[in-house]
Amino acid sequence: MITMENLTKVDSSMVYAIGYDSNTKDLDVVFNTGNIWIYRDVPQNVYKELLNSRSVGTFMLNNIIDYYKEYKTN
């Protein structure tokens, strides 16, 4: 279940917050539009790279969106 307590707010014009479940390898992404997407089977190192990237939005576009199975939750 996605709650704000499980998410890390990021400084991005595209993404509001992200979270990660190391057991399921689900990456939870709350976009600034309010849409929430879950990306499946994302390796933990990719999540860490996302957190540490200069541009979260660019990293999402180049490494996550269209690269992992995804579904919208709202």
CNS distance restraints for C-alpha pairs under 8 A (distance, minus, plus):
assign (resid   2 and name CA) (resid   6 and name CA) 6.60 0.50 0.50
assign (resid   2 and name CA) (resid   7 and name CA) 7.73 0.50 0.50
assign (resid   2 and name CA) (resid  28 and name CA) 7.38 0.50 0.50
assign (resid   3 and name CA) (resid   7 and name CA) 6.80 0.50 0.50
assign (resid   4 and name CA) (resid   8 and name CA) 7.78 0.50 0.50
assign (resid   6 and name CA) (resid  19 and name CA) 5.96 0.50 0.50
assign (resid   6 and name CA) (resid  20 and name CA) 7.89 0.50 0.50
assign (resid   7 and name CA) (resid  17 and name CA) 5.89 0.50 0.50
assign (resid   7 and name CA) (resid  18 and name CA) 5.17 0.50 0.50
assign (resid   7 and name CA) (resid  19 and name CA) 4.36 0.50 0.50
assign (resid   7 and name CA) (resid  20 and name CA) 7.72 0.50 0.50
assign (resid   7 and name CA) (resid  28 and name CA) 7.91 0.50 0.50
assign (resid   8 and name CA) (resid  17 and name CA) 5.24 0.50 0.50
assign (resid   8 and name CA) (resid  18 and name CA) 5.28 0.50 0.50
assign (resid   8 and name CA) (resid  19 and name CA) 6.04 0.50 0.50
assign (resid   9 and name CA) (resid  16 and name CA) 5.87 0.50 0.50
assign (resid   9 and name CA) (resid  17 and name CA) 4.08 0.50 0.50
assign (resid   9 and name CA) (resid  18 and name CA) 6.53 0.50 0.50
assign (resid  10 and name CA) (resid  15 and name CA) 6.90 0.50 0.50
assign (resid  10 and name CA) (resid  16 and name CA) 5.86 0.50 0.50
assign (resid  10 and name CA) (resid  17 and name CA) 5.33 0.50 0.50
assign (resid  10 and name CA) (resid  18 and name CA) 7.27 0.50 0.50
assign (resid  10 and name CA) (resid  51 and name CA) 7.89 0.50 0.50
assign (resid  10 and name CA) (resid  56 and name CA) 7.70 0.50 0.50
assign (resid  11 and name CA) (resid  15 and name CA) 7.65 0.50 0.50
assign (resid  11 and name CA) (resid  16 and name CA) 7.26 0.50 0.50
assign (resid  11 and name CA) (resid  56 and name CA) 7.78 0.50 0.50
assign (resid  12 and name CA) (resid  16 and name CA) 6.63 0.50 0.50
assign (resid  12 and name CA) (resid  55 and name CA) 6.97 0.50 0.50
assign (resid  12 and name CA) (resid  56 and name CA) 6.12 0.50 0.50
assign (resid  12 and name CA) (resid  57 and name CA) 6.50 0.50 0.50
assign (resid  13 and name CA) (resid  32 and name CA) 7.08 0.50 0.50
assign (resid  13 and name CA) (resid  57 and name CA) 7.26 0.50 0.50
assign (resid  14 and name CA) (resid  31 and name CA) 5.98 0.50 0.50
assign (resid  14 and name CA) (resid  32 and name CA) 5.62 0.50 0.50
assign (resid  14 and name CA) (resid  33 and name CA) 7.95 0.50 0.50
assign (resid  14 and name CA) (resid  56 and name CA) 7.74 0.50 0.50
assign (resid  14 and name CA) (resid  57 and name CA) 5.45 0.50 0.50
assign (resid  15 and name CA) (resid  29 and name CA) 7.08 0.50 0.50
assign (resid  15 and name CA) (resid  30 and name CA) 6.09 0.50 0.50
assign (resid  15 and name CA) (resid  31 and name CA) 4.21 0.50 0.50
assign (resid  15 and name CA) (resid  32 and name CA) 5.20 0.50 0.50
assign (resid  15 and name CA) (resid  56 and name CA) 7.09 0.50 0.50
assign (resid  15 and name CA) (resid  57 and name CA) 6.48 0.50 0.50
assign (resid  16 and name CA) (resid  29 and name CA) 7.74 0.50 0.50
assign (resid  16 and name CA) (resid  30 and name CA) 5.48 0.50 0.50
assign (resid  16 and name CA) (resid  31 and name CA) 5.16 0.50 0.50
assign (resid  16 and name CA) (resid  32 and name CA) 4.97 0.50 0.50
assign (resid  17 and name CA) (resid  29 and name CA) 6.05 0.50 0.50
assign (resid  17 and name CA) (resid  30 and name CA) 5.18 0.50 0.50
assign (resid  17 and name CA) (resid  31 and name CA) 7.03 0.50 0.50
assign (resid  18 and name CA) (resid  27 and name CA) 7.13 0.50 0.50
assign (resid  18 and name CA) (resid  28 and name CA) 5.47 0.50 0.50
assign (resid  18 and name CA) (resid  29 and name CA) 4.58 0.50 0.50
assign (resid  18 and name CA) (resid  30 and name CA) 6.20 0.50 0.50
assign (resid  19 and name CA) (resid  27 and name CA) 5.83 0.50 0.50
assign (resid  19 and name CA) (resid  28 and name CA) 4.90 0.50 0.50
assign (resid  19 and name CA) (resid  29 and name CA) 6.59 0.50 0.50
assign (resid  20 and name CA) (resid  25 and name CA) 6.79 0.50 0.50
assign (resid  20 and name CA) (resid  26 and name CA) 5.76 0.50 0.50
assign (resid  20 and name CA) (resid  27 and name CA) 4.65 0.50 0.50
assign (resid  20 and name CA) (resid  28 and name CA) 6.06 0.50 0.50
assign (resid  20 and name CA) (resid  47 and name CA) 7.13 0.50 0.50
assign (resid  21 and name CA) (resid  25 and name CA) 5.33 0.50 0.50
assign (resid  21 and name CA) (resid  26 and name CA) 5.35 0.50 0.50
assign (resid  21 and name CA) (resid  27 and name CA) 6.73 0.50 0.50
assign (resid  22 and name CA) (resid  26 and name CA) 7.25 0.50 0.50
assign (resid  22 and name CA) (resid  44 and name CA) 6.67 0.50 0.50
assign (resid  24 and name CA) (resid  40 and name CA) 7.84 0.50 0.50
assign (resid  24 and name CA) (resid  41 and name CA) 7.07 0.50 0.50
assign (resid  25 and name CA) (resid  40 and name CA) 6.27 0.50 0.50
assign (resid  25 and name CA) (resid  41 and name CA) 4.79 0.50 0.50
assign (resid  25 and name CA) (resid  42 and name CA) 5.27 0.50 0.50
assign (resid  25 and name CA) (resid  43 and name CA) 6.27 0.50 0.50
assign (resid  25 and name CA) (resid  44 and name CA) 6.97 0.50 0.50
assign (resid  26 and name CA) (resid  38 and name CA) 6.37 0.50 0.50
assign (resid  26 and name CA) (resid  39 and name CA) 5.65 0.50 0.50
assign (resid  26 and name CA) (resid  40 and name CA) 4.77 0.50 0.50
assign (resid  26 and name CA) (resid  41 and name CA) 5.91 0.50 0.50
assign (resid  26 and name CA) (resid  42 and name CA) 6.19 0.50 0.50
assign (resid  27 and name CA) (resid  38 and name CA) 5.57 0.50 0.50
assign (resid  27 and name CA) (resid  39 and name CA) 5.01 0.50 0.50
assign (resid  27 and name CA) (resid  40 and name CA) 6.52 0.50 0.50
assign (resid  27 and name CA) (resid  41 and name CA) 7.97 0.50 0.50
assign (resid  27 and name CA) (resid  42 and name CA) 6.42 0.50 0.50
assign (resid  27 and name CA) (resid  47 and name CA) 7.30 0.50 0.50
assign (resid  28 and name CA) (resid  36 and name CA) 7.19 0.50 0.50
assign (resid  28 and name CA) (resid  37 and name CA) 6.02 0.50 0.50
assign (resid  28 and name CA) (resid  38 and name CA) 4.60 0.50 0.50
assign (resid  28 and name CA) (resid  39 and name CA) 6.52 0.50 0.50
assign (resid  29 and name CA) (resid  36 and name CA) 5.65 0.50 0.50
assign (resid  29 and name CA) (resid  37 and name CA) 5.30 0.50 0.50
assign (resid  29 and name CA) (resid  38 and name CA) 6.23 0.50 0.50
assign (resid  29 and name CA) (resid  39 and name CA) 7.96 0.50 0.50
assign (resid  30 and name CA) (resid  34 and name CA) 6.34 0.50 0.50
assign (resid  30 and name CA) (resid  35 and name CA) 5.96 0.50 0.50
assign (resid  30 and name CA) (resid  36 and name CA) 4.51 0.50 0.50
assign (resid  30 and name CA) (resid  37 and name CA) 6.61 0.50 0.50
assign (resid  31 and name CA) (resid  35 and name CA) 5.40 0.50 0.50
assign (resid  31 and name CA) (resid  36 and name CA) 6.20 0.50 0.50
assign (resid  31 and name CA) (resid  37 and name CA) 7.96 0.50 0.50
assign (resid  35 and name CA) (resid  72 and name CA) 7.27 0.50 0.50
assign (resid  35 and name CA) (resid  73 and name CA) 7.69 0.50 0.50
assign (resid  35 and name CA) (resid  74 and name CA) 6.37 0.50 0.50
assign (resid  36 and name CA) (resid  72 and name CA) 5.85 0.50 0.50
assign (resid  36 and name CA) (resid  73 and name CA) 5.63 0.50 0.50
assign (resid  36 and name CA) (resid  74 and name CA) 6.21 0.50 0.50
assign (resid  37 and name CA) (resid  70 and name CA) 6.67 0.50 0.50
assign (resid  37 and name CA) (resid  71 and name CA) 5.57 0.50 0.50
assign (resid  37 and name CA) (resid  72 and name CA) 4.40 0.50 0.50
assign (resid  37 and name CA) (resid  73 and name CA) 5.89 0.50 0.50
assign (resid  38 and name CA) (resid  70 and name CA) 5.53 0.50 0.50
assign (resid  38 and name CA) (resid  71 and name CA) 5.50 0.50 0.50
assign (resid  38 and name CA) (resid  72 and name CA) 6.45 0.50 0.50
assign (resid  38 and name CA) (resid  73 and name CA) 7.25 0.50 0.50
assign (resid  39 and name CA) (resid  64 and name CA) 7.75 0.50 0.50
assign (resid  39 and name CA) (resid  68 and name CA) 5.87 0.50 0.50
assign (resid  39 and name CA) (resid  69 and name CA) 5.67 0.50 0.50
assign (resid  39 and name CA) (resid  70 and name CA) 4.39 0.50 0.50
assign (resid  39 and name CA) (resid  71 and name CA) 6.77 0.50 0.50
assign (resid  40 and name CA) (resid  68 and name CA) 6.08 0.50 0.50
assign (resid  40 and name CA) (resid  69 and name CA) 5.34 0.50 0.50
assign (resid  40 and name CA) (resid  70 and name CA) 6.13 0.50 0.50
assign (resid  41 and name CA) (resid  68 and name CA) 7.03 0.50 0.50
assign (resid  41 and name CA) (resid  69 and name CA) 7.64 0.50 0.50
assign (resid  42 and name CA) (resid  46 and name CA) 6.63 0.50 0.50
assign (resid  42 and name CA) (resid  47 and name CA) 7.08 0.50 0.50
assign (resid  42 and name CA) (resid  68 and name CA) 6.94 0.50 0.50
assign (resid  43 and name CA) (resid  47 and name CA) 6.70 0.50 0.50
assign (resid  44 and name CA) (resid  48 and name CA) 6.28 0.50 0.50
assign (resid  45 and name CA) (resid  49 and name CA) 6.12 0.50 0.50
assign (resid  46 and name CA) (resid  50 and name CA) 6.14 0.50 0.50
assign (resid  47 and name CA) (resid  51 and name CA) 6.32 0.50 0.50
assign (resid  48 and name CA) (resid  52 and name CA) 6.25 0.50 0.50
assign (resid  49 and name CA) (resid  53 and name CA) 5.83 0.50 0.50
assign (resid  50 and name CA) (resid  56 and name CA) 6.09 0.50 0.50
assign (resid  50 and name CA) (resid  59 and name CA) 6.29 0.50 0.50
assign (resid  50 and name CA) (resid  60 and name CA) 7.45 0.50 0.50
assign (resid  51 and name CA) (resid  56 and name CA) 7.23 0.50 0.50
assign (resid  53 and name CA) (resid  59 and name CA) 6.82 0.50 0.50
assign (resid  55 and name CA) (resid  59 and name CA) 6.18 0.50 0.50
assign (resid  56 and name CA) (resid  60 and name CA) 6.07 0.50 0.50
assign (resid  57 and name CA) (resid  61 and name CA) 6.25 0.50 0.50
assign (resid  58 and name CA) (resid  62 and name CA) 6.04 0.50 0.50
assign (resid  59 and name CA) (resid  63 and name CA) 5.62 0.50 0.50
assign (resid  59 and name CA) (resid  64 and name CA) 7.21 0.50 0.50
assign (resid  60 and name CA) (resid  64 and name CA) 4.87 0.50 0.50
assign (resid  60 and name CA) (resid  65 and name CA) 5.75 0.50 0.50
assign (resid  61 and name CA) (resid  65 and name CA) 5.39 0.50 0.50
assign (resid  63 and name CA) (resid  67 and name CA) 6.47 0.50 0.50
assign (resid  64 and name CA) (resid  68 and name CA) 6.00 0.50 0.50
assign (resid  65 and name CA) (resid  70 and name CA) 7.93 0.50 0.50
assign (resid  66 and name CA) (resid  70 and name CA) 7.90 0.50 0.50
